[in-house]
Amino acid sequence: MSLPSVVVIGGGVIGRTSALALARQGHRVTLVSKDDPADTTSILAGAVWMPVYAEPMDKLVAWGRATFDRLVPLATDPQATGVQLLRGTVWYAVDEPDLRWIEGAGDVEIVAGRAGGPAGAKRAATATLPCIDMSRHLPWLQKQGAAAGVVEERRAVSSVDEAAALADLVVLATGLETGALVPGSGMYPIQGQTVRVANPGGIGWASYEDAEVTTYVIPRIDEIIIGGTHVVGATSLEPDPALEATLLERAIALKPQLAGSPVTSRAVGLRPGRDAVRLERIGDVIHNYGHGGSGVTVAYGCADEVAALARG
């Protein structure tokens, strides 16, 4: 018996990993997206492996662990895949932070107290984690999909019925655009602002969460991404110069080596928020959206589940 054909709607990391998993399972897969990879929200992600800004955590940990195991081998060729394994530290301004994410990670060391971090830090977790340069990883995924037989169409889809006419099964990996396709989808934007500076080399990832803002420093191959904000419901894509100055100041406090690194670019993106990730099959439609700030962290694990749902 032949496997059902599948159309995947969405060209970000969730859509591309889903399409790849389905194609490797033997499905005839078409990926439809109105955007080139460079124009997706995924390309903006700082993308250190860490489940954040999404629920439910038990599922995020399981999907994240599967993704972690998939990303580690890719770090042998970071120039092609964009994946590096880097040691870093997240500091917290509270005595009892939510550390459930460590269940999906590798070697994690929990330290009480400031542990060499910023003033106000009360606990820290140090770990070696995948840092993913999405400017390289998303095109790499596109090439992997093509090699596996994924056919791409660059156009918009206005309804689920329109998508259903294209294949036996539909996978909605549509992020914030889900709201226009699925009434009552529960999607909302989570605005995040970043600034990129030249990578001076030798810098691991870092993050500090306090009441003011979460500051993170995430190395790409050639750049450092500094962020970032988490503003639920905000929709502006215009960078705030004052906020950028604050982020740079706080990043340099975490990593003094960044002082003097020139700004290379800046961006504001809208994460696809939802009260909980939706990953389920209803009839001939598989829903896979609402990953918040955890899309890259859980993408491969969610793609495995999409492939399992497609088997019926």
C-alpha positions as CSV (number, residue, x, y, z in Angstrom):
1,M,0.0,0.0,0.0
2,S,1.4,3.4,-1.0
3,L,1.7,6.1,1.7
4,P,-0.5,9.2,1.4
5,S,0.8,12.2,-0.3
6,V,1.3,15.2,2.0
7,V,1.3,19.0,1.6
8,V,3.2,20.9,4.3
9,I,2.2,24.5,4.6
10,G,5.0,26.7,6.1
11,G,8.6,27.2,5.2
12,G,10.1,27.8,8.6
13,V,12.0,25.3,10.8
14,I,8.8,23.5,11.9
15,G,7.6,23.1,8.3
16,R,11.0,22.1,6.9
17,T,11.7,19.5,9.5
18,S,8.2,18.1,9.2
19,A,8.6,17.8,5.4
20,L,12.0,16.2,5.7
21,A,10.8,13.6,8.2
22,L,7.8,12.8,6.0
23,A,9.8,12.5,2.8
24,R,12.3,10.2,4.5
25,Q,9.4,8.0,5.6
26,G,8.4,7.6,2.0
27,H,5.6,10.1,1.5
28,R,5.4,12.2,-1.6
29,V,5.8,15.7,0.0
30,T,5.1,19.2,-1.3
31,L,6.1,22.1,0.8
32,V,4.1,25.3,0.2
33,S,5.3,28.7,1.5
34,K,4.9,32.2,0.4
35,D,8.3,33.1,1.8
36,D,11.9,32.2,0.9
37,P,13.8,30.8,3.9
38,A,15.5,34.2,4.3
39,D,12.2,35.9,4.8
40,T,10.8,33.6,7.6
41,T,10.6,34.3,11.3
42,S,12.8,31.2,11.8
43,I,15.8,32.9,10.1
44,L,15.8,35.6,12.9
45,A,16.0,33.1,15.8
46,G,19.0,33.3,18.2
47,A,18.5,29.6,18.4
48,V,20.3,28.1,21.4
49,W,18.8,24.8,22.4
50,M,16.5,25.6,25.3
51,P,12.8,25.2,25.7
52,V,11.4,28.7,26.5
53,Y,8.1,30.7,26.0
54,A,6.0,27.6,25.3
55,E,4.1,24.8,27.1
56,P,3.5,22.0,28.0
57,M,7.0,21.5,29.4
58,D,6.8,17.7,29.7
59,K,6.2,17.5,25.9
60,L,8.8,20.2,25.2
61,V,11.4,18.2,27.1
62,A,10.6,15.0,25.1
63,W,10.5,16.8,21.8
64,G,13.6,18.7,22.8
65,R,15.6,15.7,23.8
66,A,14.9,14.1,20.4
67,T,16.0,17.4,18.7
68,F,19.1,17.6,20.9
69,D,20.2,14.1,19.8
70,R,19.6,15.1,16.1
71,L,21.5,18.3,16.3
72,V,24.7,17.1,18.1
73,P,26.0,15.1,15.1
74,L,25.4,18.1,12.8
75,A,27.9,20.1,14.9
76,T,30.7,18.2,13.1
77,D,30.2,20.5,10.1
78,P,29.1,23.8,11.4
79,Q,29.9,25.7,8.2
80,A,27.3,23.7,6.3
81,T,24.7,23.0,9.0
82,G,25.1,26.1,11.2
83,V,25.2,23.9,14.3
84,Q,27.9,24.4,17.0
85,L,28.2,22.8,20.4
86,L,29.1,25.6,22.9
87,R,29.5,25.8,26.7
88,G,27.5,28.5,28.3
89,T,25.6,29.7,31.4
90,V,22.1,30.9,32.2
91,W,21.8,33.0,35.3
92,Y,18.6,33.6,37.2
93,A,17.6,36.4,39.6
94,V,15.4,34.0,41.7
95,D,16.3,31.3,44.2
96,E,14.1,28.7,42.6
97,P,14.0,29.1,38.8
98,D,12.1,26.7,36.5
99,L,14.8,24.2,35.6
100,R,12.6,21.6,34.0
101,W,14.3,22.2,30.7
102,I,17.5,20.5,31.9
103,E,15.9,17.1,31.6
104,G,16.3,17.3,27.8
105,A,19.8,18.6,27.8
106,G,23.2,17.0,28.1
107,D,25.8,17.8,30.8
108,V,24.2,20.4,33.0
109,E,25.7,21.8,36.2
110,I,23.5,23.7,38.6
111,V,25.2,26.3,40.8
112,A,23.8,28.2,43.7
113,G,24.7,31.9,44.1
114,R,26.1,34.4,41.6
115,A,28.7,31.9,40.2
116,G,30.7,34.7,38.5
117,G,27.6,36.1,36.9
118,P,25.9,39.5,37.0
119,A,25.0,41.3,40.1
120,G,21.6,40.1,41.4
121,A,22.1,36.5,40.1
122,K,21.1,33.9,42.6
123,R,21.4,30.6,40.7
124,A,23.0,29.4,37.5
125,A,23.0,26.5,35.2
126,T,26.0,25.7,33.0
127,A,25.7,23.4,30.0
128,T,27.1,22.5,26.6
129,L,24.2,23.1,24.2
130,P,23.7,23.3,20.4
131,C,23.7,26.9,19.1
132,I,22.1,27.0,15.7
133,D,23.0,29.6,13.1
134,M,19.6,29.8,11.3
135,S,21.1,31.7,8.4
136,R,22.9,28.4,7.5
137,H,20.6,25.8,9.1
138,L,17.4,26.7,7.3
139,P,19.1,26.6,3.8
140,W,20.7,23.3,4.8
141,L,17.3,21.9,5.7
142,Q,16.0,23.1,2.3
143,K,18.7,21.2,0.6
144,Q,18.2,18.1,2.7
145,G,14.5,18.2,1.8
146,A,15.2,18.5,-1.9
147,A,17.6,15.6,-1.7
148,A,14.8,13.5,0.0
149,G,12.3,14.4,-2.7
150,V,10.5,17.4,-1.2
151,V,9.0,19.6,-3.9
152,E,8.5,23.3,-3.1
153,E,5.9,25.7,-4.3
154,R,6.4,29.4,-3.5
155,R,2.8,30.8,-3.0
156,A,0.3,31.7,-0.4
157,V,-2.6,29.3,0.7
158,S,-5.8,31.1,1.7
159,S,-7.6,28.1,3.3
160,V,-7.3,24.6,4.6
161,D,-9.7,23.5,1.9
162,E,-7.3,24.9,-0.7
163,A,-4.4,23.0,0.9
164,A,-6.5,19.8,1.1
165,A,-7.0,19.8,-2.7
166,L,-3.2,19.5,-3.1
167,A,-2.6,16.1,-1.3
168,D,-4.1,13.4,0.8
169,L,-2.9,14.9,4.1
170,V,-2.2,18.5,5.1
171,V,0.4,19.6,7.7
172,L,-0.2,23.1,9.1
173,A,3.2,24.4,10.2
174,T,2.0,27.9,9.7
175,G,3.0,29.8,12.9
176,L,1.2,33.1,13.3
177,E,-0.4,32.7,9.9
178,T,-2.5,29.9,11.4
179,G,-5.0,32.5,12.7
180,A,-6.1,33.2,9.1
181,L,-6.5,29.5,8.3
182,V,-7.9,28.0,11.5
183,P,-10.6,30.0,13.3
184,G,-10.1,30.1,17.0
185,S,-6.5,28.8,16.7
186,G,-5.5,30.7,19.8
187,M,-2.3,32.1,18.2
188,Y,-0.8,35.4,19.4
189,P,2.5,37.2,18.6
190,I,5.4,37.3,21.1
191,Q,7.6,40.2,20.0
192,G,11.4,39.8,20.3
193,Q,14.1,42.4,19.4
194,T,17.7,41.5,18.7
195,V,20.9,43.1,17.6
196,R,23.8,41.4,15.9
197,V,27.4,42.2,16.3
198,A,30.6,40.8,14.7
199,N,31.8,37.6,16.4
200,P,35.3,38.2,17.9
201,G,35.6,34.5,18.5
202,G,36.0,32.4,21.6
203,I,32.6,33.3,23.1
204,G,30.2,30.8,24.5
205,W,26.4,31.4,24.9
206,A,25.1,33.3,27.9
207,S,21.7,34.3,29.3
208,Y,20.5,36.3,32.3
209,E,16.8,36.4,33.3
210,D,15.7,39.1,35.7
211,A,12.6,41.2,36.3
212,E,13.6,43.8,33.7
213,V,14.4,41.8,30.6
214,T,16.0,38.5,29.6
215,T,19.4,39.2,28.1
216,Y,21.0,36.6,25.9
217,V,24.2,36.3,23.9
218,I,24.2,33.5,21.3
219,P,27.1,33.0,18.9
220,R,26.4,32.3,15.2
221,I,29.3,31.4,12.9
222,D,30.2,35.0,12.0
223,E,28.0,37.0,14.3
224,I,26.8,37.2,17.8
225,I,23.0,37.6,18.3
226,I,22.1,39.7,21.4
227,G,18.6,39.8,22.7
228,G,16.0,40.0,23.6
229,T,12.5,40.9,24.5
230,H,9.3,38.9,25.1
231,V,6.4,41.2,24.6
232,V,3.1,39.3,24.3
233,G,0.7,40.8,21.8
234,A,3.0,43.4,20.4
235,T,3.1,43.5,16.6
236,S,5.6,46.2,15.6
237,L,8.6,45.2,13.6
238,E,10.5,48.4,14.2
239,P,13.6,48.2,16.4
240,D,13.6,50.4,19.5
241,P,17.0,52.2,19.6
242,A,16.9,52.8,23.4
243,L,16.1,49.1,24.0
244,E,19.0,48.1,21.6
245,A,21.4,50.3,23.7
246,T,20.2,48.5,26.9
247,L,20.7,45.1,25.3
248,L,24.2,45.9,24.2
249,E,25.1,47.3,27.6
250,R,23.8,44.2,29.4
251,A,25.4,41.8,26.9
252,I,28.8,43.4,27.4
253,A,28.3,43.0,31.1
254,L,27.9,39.3,30.5
255,K,30.6,39.0,27.9
256,P,33.2,41.9,28.1
257,Q,34.9,40.6,25.0
258,L,32.0,42.1,23.0
259,A,33.0,45.7,23.8
260,G,33.8,47.4,20.6
261,S,32.3,44.7,18.3
262,P,30.5,46.6,15.5
263,V,26.8,46.2,15.0
264,T,26.2,44.2,11.8
265,S,22.4,44.2,11.7
266,R,19.2,44.4,13.9
267,A,15.8,42.8,13.7
268,V,12.4,42.4,15.4
269,G,10.5,39.2,15.0
270,L,7.2,37.8,16.1
271,R,7.3,34.4,17.7
272,P,4.2,32.2,17.2
273,G,2.7,32.1,20.7
274,R,-0.1,29.9,22.0
275,D,-1.1,28.7,25.5
276,A,0.1,25.2,24.5
277,V,1.8,23.8,21.4
278,R,-0.8,22.1,19.2
279,L,0.4,18.9,17.6
280,E,-2.4,16.5,16.7
281,R,-4.2,15.0,13.7
282,I,-7.9,15.9,13.1
283,G,-9.1,13.9,10.1
284,D,-6.7,14.6,7.2
285,V,-5.1,17.7,8.8
286,I,-2.1,17.6,11.1
287,H,-1.7,20.7,13.3
288,N,1.8,21.6,14.3
289,Y,2.1,25.2,15.6
290,G,2.3,27.4,18.7
291,H,5.9,26.7,19.5
292,G,6.6,30.2,20.9
293,G,10.4,30.6,21.5
294,S,11.0,26.9,21.3
295,G,10.6,26.2,17.6
296,V,14.2,25.3,16.9
297,T,14.6,23.5,20.2
298,V,11.7,21.0,19.5
299,A,11.5,21.0,15.7
300,Y,13.0,17.6,15.0
301,G,11.1,15.9,17.9
302,C,7.8,17.4,16.6
303,A,8.6,16.3,13.1
304,D,9.0,12.7,14.3
305,E,5.6,13.0,15.8
306,V,4.1,14.4,12.6
307,A,5.6,11.5,10.7
308,A,4.0,9.1,13.2
309,L,0.6,10.8,12.9
310,A,0.8,10.6,9.1
311,R,1.2,6.8,9.4
312,G,-2.2,6.8,11.0
